[in-house]
Amino acid sequence: MDFYCAPAGLVIELDGSQHYDPQGMAYNAERSEFLKALGLEVLRFSNRDVDRQFNGVCEQIDIVIRERIKALSVTCGDSSPKVGAE
């Protein structure tokens, strides 16, 4: 796990080349299923995506964090201020 955002229940994985061989892909799938069973969402980005499309990766992460926090606050009945609320 490279990054974890607890309020959004979001795990972010940055995958290098070792993640794309058969053993790495099997491990990633097993690990992702385990994390999903805990109610976490897993986002995966290749190192190449981060290097070449950094802003796009950051935008995608931001979108998912906002969606997850909104969904979790509705599910949990949270009345605290929301991300981006003014």
QUIDA-V898263 format. One line per field, one symbol per residue. ss: DSSP state (H for helix, E for strand, C for the rest). psi: psi as a letter, one per 20 degrees, with the letter a starting at -180 (. if undefined). burial: I if it has 9 or more other C-alpha atoms within 8 Angstrom, else O. A space follows every 10 residues. Layout:
BEGIN
ss = ???
psi = ???
burial = ???
END
This chain:
BEGIN
ss = CCEEEHHHCE EEEEECHHHH CHHHHHHHHH HHHHHHHCCC EEEEEEHHHH HHCHHHHHHH HHHHHHHHHH HHHHHHCCCC CCCCCC
psi = pgqpnghilp pppopahiij rggghggggg gggghhhjjq qpppqqhggg ghlgghgggg gggggggggg ghhghikpjr qqpiq.
burial = OOOIIOOIII IIIIIOOOII OOOIIOOIOO OIOOIIOOOI IIIOIIIOII OOOIOOIOOO IOOOIIOIII OIIOOOOOOO OOOOOO
END
